[in-house]
Amino acid sequence: MRTANIIVPQAFLYEKHPSIAANMEKSNIADQVLQGWMVGILDVRKDYLRVRTHYGYEGWLSIRAVDLSNHPERVGNEETICVIISRFADVMTIPSVRGIVMSTLARGSFVQLLGDDEENGYCFVKDACGRPGFVPKVSIRKRMDTDQFLIEGTPFTDASMLPVDLWEPKNEEKFREHVIETAKGYLGTPYRWGGKTPEGIDCSGLAFMSYLINGVLIYRDAVIRDGYPIHEIPRELAKKGDLFFFPGHVAIYLGEEKFIHSTGSAGSFGCVINSFDPRDPDYREDLANSITAVGSIFGK
């Protein structure tokens, strides 16, 4: 399969080819991809590509979002690839706030680190377009997920797809806390169907990004799907970082009956914290009474 990198700051994947869906009243958006992410090309029609993402999701993408002349060289979680962890990061011409902003990348985008040296708190990087620049050191960290599914066909449940030995109790606890910390970084973000950035994010986008940034690729929609690391567990075994599923919705459990989610509800629009406890002012009775499953990557 031919592969390519996303070269625009962000782009949407469409469920149907936009020319077919032009007269649809509902959104045709299926997903959102960010700069530096790899996609495999399945089909080309007019100005759009049918692609498969490095996490197994498929959709139609504008041909202008990728550089077809540049075949990605990286394989797996290469040591020099870093992920943006701040809400947004400016790529600057010089290591200074007074430099020229070349582009602004959202949390979850990938850049390549060019050396270990830093200057004025900035790291020297290269974006997916091949342009060198500088980003604040606090805005990036080593990428933890991998492209092995696209490059080698590695299953998402394979141990090599995980960043560390998560079955060690200390690593499990740390991972759970990191997932929650990442999710809380989106608090206040408005709800956006198909979104995955601090500009707008949906429920499964929040769950997906909270896991991806911590090295685990889960299914992008609000369901438990075979072939991915999330599996169903009993409600009473739910711990921090596990996922609660509802009809067409998913939330991340925070413990003590609280959960974080991105909701399109008129009463609490966007990424918020709610509760299953009727004594809590943030109680969501509708969700408390409609849990369909609880999922975890642990305990199987």
ABEGO torsion letter per residue (X at the ends): XBBBBBABABBBBBABBAAAAAABABBABABBBBBGBBBBBABBBEABBBBBBAAGBBEBBBAAABBAABBBABBEBBAABBBBABABBBBBABBBAABBBABBBBBGBBBBBBEABBBGGBBBBBBAAGBBBBBBAAABBBBABBAAAAAAGBBAABAAABABBAABAAAAAAAAAAAAAAAAAABGBBBBBGBABAAEBBAAAAAAAAAAAAGBBBBABBBBBBGBABBBBBAAABBBGBBBBBBGBBBBBAEGGBBBBBBABAABBEBBBBBABAABAABBAAAAAABABBBBABGX
